[in-house]
Amino acid sequence: MASSSLRWLSTAVAFASALVFLAASSDALAGAIRNSETSAESSFLSENDKAMSTMMTNMVVKPSGDIDNDFVAMMVPHHQGAIDMARAELQYGKNEQLRRIAQEIVVEQQQEIVAMHLAIGSSVSTSAPGTADGGNRASDPAYEKNQHQTHNSMFMKMNQEPQ
């Protein structure tokens, strides 16, 4: 038990150190880039910085003693961060190939979030806590319809017999 706790603590310290390094590197790089950017690029970078910060903060979870729940607790913010960054690309990006990829990221990552929640038997919210924009999409009918369709599709796939 003590060895397991020590390993967990060692891993947590290493992860925290990596987060500090990434945050410092990200801030330095963002500061250098911002000196010569356009307004759209400034907004894009700001949204990405916010998405990354939110993701990194929300990925740090207190161990619950349940590996599967801890995995989901860390992966959901990771996936949500990818969704938030892809949405920024959709809003500001011009490259049609990258915009299609960004749209695929949004759909696939939302589906994986639903699948992870279903796998551990937790409820799936139509709002997205942990998003950079606060995640208040519950009043968006298109988003809600997509979440329900995704939820139903993932539930059906998870209950199919293996082939």
Secondary structure, 3 states (H helix, E strand, C coil): CHHHHHHHHHHHHHHHHHHHHHHHHHHHHHHHHHCCCCHHHHHHHHHHHHHHHHHHHHHCCCCCCCHHHHHHHHHHHHHHHHHHHHHHHHHHCCCHHHHHHHHHHHHHHHHHHHHHHHHCCCCCCCCCCCCCCCCCCCCCHHHHHHHHHHHHHHHHHHCCCCC
